[in-house]
Amino acid sequence: MPSIDVTKQTKIVMPKLQKWLLLGLVFLLLFLGTSAYFFRRNLYKELIKPTIPFQIANKPSVPNYADESAWLKRGTPISTNTDVFFINPTAYYNGKLGWNANIAEDNLTTRLRQVVLPNHAAPFETQNNMWLPKYRQATLYAMLSQSEDSRDALDLAYSDIEKAFDVFLAARNPNAKFTIVGINQGGLHALRLLQSRVANTPLEPNLLAAYIIDQAVPASLFSTALPANMGKLQTCISPKQVNCVFAFADFDENDAKAHEIFSLRSSVWQNNIGYLRLDGKATLCANPLNGGASPTARAIANLGSVSANNLEEGTRPALLPGVTGARCENGLLLVDPSRPANLRPRRFELGTLHKTPEYNLFYQALSNDFQTRSKQ
């Protein structure tokens, strides 16, 4: 009897129910993936939210700014009008570890040294002029929420900034000019420091300029109706102007959601009120490509963007000129989203809108601006 080849004559048929279950699973995964992408900002916010109320959470030890270890950079007193007090941006992302960072945390220090120093502090650094304190910065979640816990965490962080500022003032030539630079959370603390410790004090005439970057600065603070806030400080509207505030926050021109979040939900400080939401109020926008002289500048005016990570100290980063122009519109600095990958936010990284960028689109422009004002 001839043998039967069952491999050729047997056909496995998937039951119809199994097909539908498999198809449903595929659609469910697609739905979940799509939802996670479009709601990634809210998802990230929940992932980093501290689980313990501020009042009962452990607080890191108060930094001792008489000790070198409390500074990432500590300048030497000089009399060339270039002293810079730099308040670093948020580099502490995981709120599960507490509301405020411990300045001794290795990951935090590494992130500051590898990303913040070469990309964001370097444009303002000349001849040991940089004073950059470590501080118990509030977790990123505190910048995304107006809760009482968030305000308390920001208050604690700011208390360190004032202590470090006092050490900075005591060490430098009291008659020399100085500059304050604050980025992101550092910009929020700089905004408060200007109102609380500089404006309407003997320090006010000695402020060369304050650069507040990636942080909302309400234009109303400079209104004559609120003279107690910014004193005689003006907004920077020309590259040779001093005793002024230079502020901008840049966004891809097509990222409407980011524009909305910044314009409505940014936290700001006003002396007679405290922390409050921006809620659509008009903000300062100075174009870094022309010293604030005009709202718009073409890419040809941009002399160098950088992606300067993990550089050895003292190494000058490679400049990439003409990457993007910039224009101020509705208080936002809008830039071209068609940039090299290393000069764009990481598309699929959670929280990328709120994290300190690992690049600086206006590195050379800011360096030139600072040098020009320093010579006035």
C-alpha positions in Angstrom: 0.0 0.0 0.0 1.4 3.4 -1.0 2.3 5.6 1.9 0.4 8.9 2.5 2.4 12.1 2.9 0.4 13.9 5.6 2.6 17.0 5.4 1.2 17.7 2.0 -2.4 16.9 2.6 -2.9 18.3 6.1 -3.8 22.0 6.4 -3.9 23.8 9.7 -6.7 26.3 9.8 -6.8 28.9 12.5 -10.3 29.1 14.0 -12.1 32.3 13.1 -12.3 33.3 16.8 -8.5 33.1 17.2 -8.1 35.3 14.1 -10.4 38.0 15.6 -8.6 37.8 19.0 -5.2 38.2 17.4 -6.5 41.1 15.2 -8.0 42.7 18.3 -4.8 42.4 20.2 -2.9 44.1 17.4 -5.3 47.0 17.3 -5.2 47.3 21.1 -1.4 47.5 21.1 -1.5 50.1 18.3 -4.1 52.1 20.3 -2.1 52.0 23.5 1.1 53.0 21.7 -0.6 55.9 19.9 -2.2 57.1 23.1 1.1 56.8 25.0 2.8 59.0 22.3 0.1 61.7 22.1 -0.3 61.8 25.9 3.4 61.3 26.7 3.7 64.7 28.4 1.0 63.9 30.9 2.3 60.3 31.3 5.8 61.6 32.0 4.4 64.1 34.6 2.8 61.3 36.5 5.8 59.0 36.3 8.1 61.6 38.0 5.6 62.9 40.5 6.9 62.6 44.1 5.0 60.0 46.2 5.5 61.7 49.6 4.2 65.1 50.5 6.9 67.8 50.8 6.3 68.4 54.5 7.2 64.9 55.6 9.8 64.1 52.9 13.4 64.0 53.9 15.3 67.2 53.0 18.9 67.1 51.8 21.5 68.9 54.0 21.9 72.6 53.5 25.0 73.3 51.3 27.9 75.1 52.9 29.0 77.7 50.2 32.2 78.4 52.1 33.3 74.9 50.9 34.6 74.5 47.4 32.5 71.2 47.0 29.3 73.3 47.1 30.2 74.9 43.8 30.4 73.4 40.3 32.5 76.5 39.4 33.9 79.1 41.8 35.5 82.1 40.1 38.3 84.2 41.4 37.6 87.8 42.3 38.7 90.0 39.4 38.0 93.6 38.4 37.3 93.2 34.7 33.5 93.6 34.9 32.9 90.0 33.9 31.8 88.2 37.1 28.9 85.8 36.3 26.5 84.3 38.8 25.1 81.3 36.9 22.0 79.4 38.2 21.8 76.1 36.4 18.7 74.6 34.9 16.8 71.6 36.1 18.9 68.5 36.0 17.0 66.5 38.6 14.2 64.6 36.9 13.1 61.7 39.2 10.8 63.0 41.8 10.5 59.5 43.3 13.8 60.3 45.0 12.3 63.4 46.8 11.2 66.9 46.1 14.7 68.4 46.1 18.0 67.1 44.9 21.0 66.3 47.1 24.0 68.3 45.7 26.2 65.3 46.4 24.2 63.1 44.0 26.7 61.8 41.4 24.2 61.5 38.5 23.2 65.2 39.0 26.7 66.4 39.0 27.6 64.3 36.0 24.6 65.7 34.0 25.6 69.3 34.9 29.2 68.8 33.9 28.5 66.9 30.7 25.6 68.9 29.4 25.0 72.2 31.2 28.6 73.5 31.5 29.8 73.0 27.9 26.5 74.0 26.2 24.9 76.6 28.4 27.5 78.1 30.8 30.4 78.3 28.5 29.2 81.2 26.4 29.4 83.4 29.5 32.7 82.1 30.8 36.0 84.1 30.6 39.1 84.1 32.8 37.7 82.3 35.9 34.7 84.6 36.1 32.1 81.9 36.5 30.3 81.3 39.9 28.0 78.3 39.6 26.6 77.0 42.8 25.2 73.6 43.3 21.8 73.9 45.0 19.0 71.6 46.2 17.1 72.2 43.0 13.4 71.2 42.9 12.5 68.1 41.0 11.3 68.7 37.5 7.7 67.9 38.6 7.7 71.1 40.7 8.2 73.1 37.5 5.1 71.5 35.9 2.7 71.9 38.8 1.5 74.8 40.9 0.7 72.7 43.9 1.7 73.8 47.4 4.3 71.1 47.6 5.8 72.4 44.3 6.0 75.9 45.7 7.6 74.6 48.9 10.2 72.7 46.9 11.0 75.8 44.8 11.3 77.9 48.0 13.8 75.5 49.4 15.8 75.6 46.2 15.8 79.4 46.1 17.0 79.6 49.7 20.2 78.0 48.6 20.5 80.5 45.7 20.3 83.4 48.1 23.0 81.9 50.4 25.3 81.3 47.4 24.6 84.8 46.1 25.7 86.3 49.4 29.0 84.4 49.2 29.5 85.6 45.6 28.9 89.2 46.6 31.3 89.0 49.6 34.1 87.6 47.5 34.0 90.0 44.5 34.9 93.6 44.0 31.8 95.5 45.2 32.3 98.2 42.6 32.6 95.9 39.6 29.8 95.0 37.3 28.3 91.5 37.5 25.9 89.4 35.4 23.2 86.9 36.4 22.4 84.0 34.1 19.5 81.7 34.8 18.2 78.9 32.6 14.9 77.0 33.0 14.4 76.5 36.8 17.5 78.6 37.2 15.7 81.4 35.3 12.8 81.2 37.7 15.2 81.6 40.6 17.0 84.4 38.8 13.7 86.2 38.2 13.0 86.1 42.0 16.6 87.1 42.9 16.4 90.1 40.7 13.2 91.3 42.4 14.2 90.4 45.9 17.9 91.2 46.1 19.0 93.4 43.1 16.2 95.8 42.0 15.8 98.9 44.2 19.1 98.2 46.1 22.6 99.5 45.8 23.4 96.5 43.6 21.0 97.6 40.8 23.4 100.0 39.0 26.2 97.3 39.0 24.1 94.7 37.2 25.6 94.5 33.7 22.7 92.3 32.4 20.5 89.4 33.5 20.0 86.6 31.0 16.9 84.6 31.7 16.6 81.8 29.2 13.8 79.2 28.8 11.8 80.8 31.5 8.8 83.1 31.2 9.4 86.7 32.3 6.1 88.7 32.4 6.4 92.1 30.6 4.2 93.6 33.3 7.1 93.4 35.8 8.6 96.3 34.0 5.5 98.4 34.1 5.6 101.7 36.0 2.5 100.4 37.8 4.7 97.9 39.6 7.8 100.0 40.4 8.8 97.8 43.3 9.5 94.7 41.2 12.3 95.6 38.7 13.2 99.0 39.9 15.1 100.9 37.2 16.1 97.7 35.3 15.0 97.8 31.7 14.4 95.2 29.0 17.4 94.7 26.6 16.6 96.1 23.2 20.0 96.7 21.8 23.4 94.8 21.9 25.3 97.6 23.7 22.7 98.2 26.4 23.5 97.4 30.0 21.5 97.4 33.3 18.9 95.3 31.5 17.1 92.0 31.4 17.6 89.8 28.3 15.0 87.0 28.2 13.7 84.5 25.7 12.4 80.9 25.5 12.8 79.2 22.1 10.4 76.7 20.5 10.0 74.9 17.2 7.6 77.1 15.2 5.3 74.2 14.5 5.0 72.9 18.1 1.6 74.5 19.0 1.2 72.3 22.1 4.5 73.5 23.6 3.6 77.1 22.8 0.3 76.6 24.7 1.9 74.9 27.7 4.5 77.7 28.1 2.1 80.6 27.6 -0.5 79.2 30.0 1.1 77.0 32.6 4.6 78.5 33.2 5.4 79.4 36.8 6.6 82.9 37.4 7.5 84.9 40.5 6.1 88.3 41.4 7.3 89.9 44.7 4.0 91.1 46.0 2.3 87.8 45.2 4.8 84.9 45.1 4.6 82.0 42.6 1.7 82.1 40.1 0.8 80.8 36.7 1.5 82.9 33.7 -2.0 82.4 32.3 -1.3 83.9 28.9 0.2 87.2 30.1 2.6 88.9 27.7 6.3 87.9 28.1 9.6 89.3 27.2 11.3 88.0 24.0 14.7 89.3 23.0 16.2 87.9 19.9 19.7 86.6 20.8 20.8 86.9 17.1 20.7 90.7 17.2 20.9 91.6 20.9 17.2 92.2 21.1 17.3 95.0 18.5 14.7 93.4 16.2 12.1 90.6 16.6 13.4 88.8 13.5 16.8 87.5 12.4 17.7 85.2 9.5 19.8 82.1 9.8 22.8 83.9 8.2 23.0 85.9 11.4 23.5 82.8 13.5 27.2 82.4 13.8 27.2 79.1 15.6 25.0 76.5 17.3 26.7 73.7 19.2 26.0 70.2 20.5 28.7 70.2 23.1 28.4 67.2 25.4 31.1 65.4 27.4 33.8 67.8 26.3 37.0 68.2 28.4 37.1 71.4 30.3 38.6 74.2 28.2 37.8 72.5 24.9 36.0 74.7 22.4 33.0 73.0 20.7 32.6 72.8 17.0 30.4 75.7 15.8 27.6 75.0 13.3 26.7 78.3 11.7 23.4 79.2 10.0 21.4 76.3 11.5 18.3 78.4 12.2 17.1 82.0 12.2 14.7 83.2 15.0 11.7 85.4 15.4 9.8 86.7 18.4 6.1 86.1 18.1 3.6 86.4 20.9 6.4 86.3 23.5 8.0 83.2 22.1 11.2 82.8 20.2 10.3 80.6 17.2 13.0 78.6 15.4 13.2 76.3 12.4 12.4 72.7 13.3 14.3 71.4 10.3 17.6 71.1 12.0 20.3 68.4 12.3 19.3 65.6 14.7 21.9 66.5 17.3 20.3 70.0 17.5 16.7 68.8 18.0 14.9 67.4 21.0 14.8 63.6 21.1 11.5 62.8 19.5 10.5 59.7 21.5 12.1 60.6 24.8 9.6 61.2 27.6 9.7 64.7 29.0 12.0 66.1 26.3 10.0 69.4 26.2 10.9 70.1 29.8 14.4 68.8 30.1 17.5 70.9 29.5 18.5 70.5 25.8 21.8 68.8 25.1 22.6 71.6 22.6 22.6 75.4 22.3 21.2 77.0 19.2 22.5 80.4 20.1 25.9 79.5 21.7 28.1 82.0 19.7 25.4 84.7 19.6 25.1 84.7 23.4 28.9 84.6 23.8 29.2 87.7 21.4 26.3 89.4 23.2 27.9 89.0 26.6 31.3 90.2 25.4 29.8 93.3 23.7 27.9 94.3 26.8 30.9 93.6 29.0 32.9 96.3 27.1 30.4 99.1 27.7 
